Amino acid sequence: MTYTPAKTLSFDEFIAQYGDDPRYELIDGELRDMEPTGPHEAVAGKIAGQLFADILRANLNWVIPRTCLIKPPAAEATALRPDVIILDEAKLSQEPLWQRETIITNGSTIQLVVEVVSKNWQDDYARKVEEYALLSIPEYWIVDFRALGGIAFIGKPKQPTFTVCYLDRDEYRQQQYRLGQAIASLCFSTLQLQLDNVLPR
């Protein structure tokens, strides 16, 4: 991810100019070019597919929108665009912007968010951990299939890592998984998933 050198944007300016462009998100008024690559999108697509299959099996009233922005209420000029997001369809009627735009403002609508790590790993491992916890999102996955994150986050030697963050009161507890390990999820108790299953071929 590169940081585009430009004037800061308000949330409304960002929506008007970039709201329909899945390449961008806004953090503290700074436009972030997410630079999605083919492998990055393949991993996100495989995860969404696995989750959707589990939603159908469990007959849950949850949906996975193709694209969606999160506007944290406490952040004036921030619009986060997770790679995968699962929403409680029954709560969408309580979302003030949903009928006009795919924007979520209530954390209670969100069941799970997934970020596939790219060059913006600092945002995924730090800023978004804080923002998603403040929104009380029950579960947050960080999928670092290329081991881009810092050693402080994924250890040494660096290796592909799948981090599951569980909300405990108002902060996340983290569990890391490596290749060959079965991933446990509170949201998806019957999920059968390993990092190996979602790697690009």
Residue pairs with C-beta under 8 A, 6 or more apart in sequence:
1 32
1 33
1 34
1 35
1 118
1 119
1 120
1 123
2 33
2 35
2 119
3 30
3 32
3 33
4 30
4 31
4 32
4 33
6 31
8 28
8 29
8 30
8 77
9 17
9 26
9 29
9 30
9 31
9 77
10 29
10 76
10 77
11 26
11 71
11 76
11 77
11 78
11 79
14 24
14 26
14 31
14 77
14 79
15 69
15 79
15 101
15 103
18 24
18 26
18 31
19 69
19 79
19 101
22 34
22 36
22 67
22 81
23 33
23 34
23 35
23 36
24 31
24 32
24 33
24 34
24 81
25 32
25 34
25 69
25 79
25 80
25 81
26 32
26 77
26 78
26 79
27 78
27 80
27 123
27 127
28 75
28 77
28 78
29 77
32 120
32 123
34 81
34 118
34 120
35 118
35 119
36 118
37 118
38 200
39 145
39 146
39 200
40 83
40 116
40 118
42 200
42 201
43 116
43 143
43 145
43 198
43 199
43 200
44 83
44 84
44 114
44 116
46 197
46 198
47 83
47 84
47 114
47 116
47 141
47 143
47 198
48 64
48 84
48 114
50 191
50 193
50 197
50 198
51 64
51 84
51 86
51 112
51 188
51 191
52 64
54 188
54 190
54 191
55 62
55 64
55 86
57 190
58 188
58 190
61 88
61 89
61 90
62 86
62 87
62 88
62 89
62 111
63 86
63 87
63 89
63 92
64 84
64 85
64 86
64 87
65 85
65 87
65 102
67 81
67 102
68 81
68 82
68 85
68 87
68 102
68 103
68 104
69 79
69 80
69 81
69 101
69 102
69 103
69 104
70 79
70 80
70 81
70 82
70 85
70 103
70 104
70 105
70 110
70 113
70 131
70 135
71 78
71 79
71 80
71 97
71 103
71 104
71 105
72 78
72 80
72 131
72 134
72 135
73 105
74 134
75 131
78 131
79 103
80 128
80 131
82 113
82 114
82 115
83 114
83 115
83 116
83 143
84 112
84 113
84 114
84 116
85 104
85 110
85 112
85 113
85 114
86 110
86 111
86 112
86 113
86 187
87 104
87 109
87 110
87 111
88 108
88 109
88 110
88 111
91 106
91 108
91 109
92 98
92 109
94 106
94 109
95 103
95 104
95 105
95 106
95 109
96 105
97 103
97 104
97 105
98 104
104 110
107 132
107 134
107 135
107 136
107 137
108 136
110 135
110 137
111 137
111 138
111 139
111 187
112 137
112 138
112 139
112 140
112 141
112 185
112 187
113 128
113 132
113 137
113 139
113 140
113 141
114 140
114 141
114 143
115 124
115 128
115 140
115 141
115 142
115 143
116 143
116 145
117 124
117 125
117 142
117 143
117 144
117 145
117 146
117 148
117 149
118 148
119 148
121 144
121 148
121 149
121 150
121 153
122 150
124 142
124 144
124 149
125 142
125 149
125 150
125 153
128 140
129 140
129 165
129 172
132 140
132 165
132 172
133 140
133 165
133 167
133 170
133 171
133 172
134 170
136 167
136 170
137 167
138 166
138 167
138 186
138 187
139 164
139 165
139 166
139 167
139 185
139 186
139 187
140 164
140 165
140 172
141 162
141 163
141 164
141 165
142 149
142 161
142 162
142 163
142 165
143 162
143 163
143 195
143 198
144 154
144 160
144 161
144 162
144 163
145 160
145 195
145 198
145 199
145 200
146 160
147 154
147 158
147 159
147 160
147 161
149 158
149 161
151 158
153 163
154 161
154 163
154 176
155 161
155 176
159 178
159 179
160 178
160 179
160 195
160 199
161 176
161 177
161 178
161 195
162 176
162 177
162 178
162 183
162 195
163 174
163 175
163 176
163 177
164 174
164 175
164 176
164 177
164 183
164 184
164 185
165 172
165 173
165 174
166 172
166 173
166 174
166 175
166 186
175 184
177 183
177 194
177 195
178 195
179 194
179 195
179 196
180 194
180 196
181 194
181 195
182 192
182 193
182 194
183 191
183 193
183 194
183 195
185 191
185 193
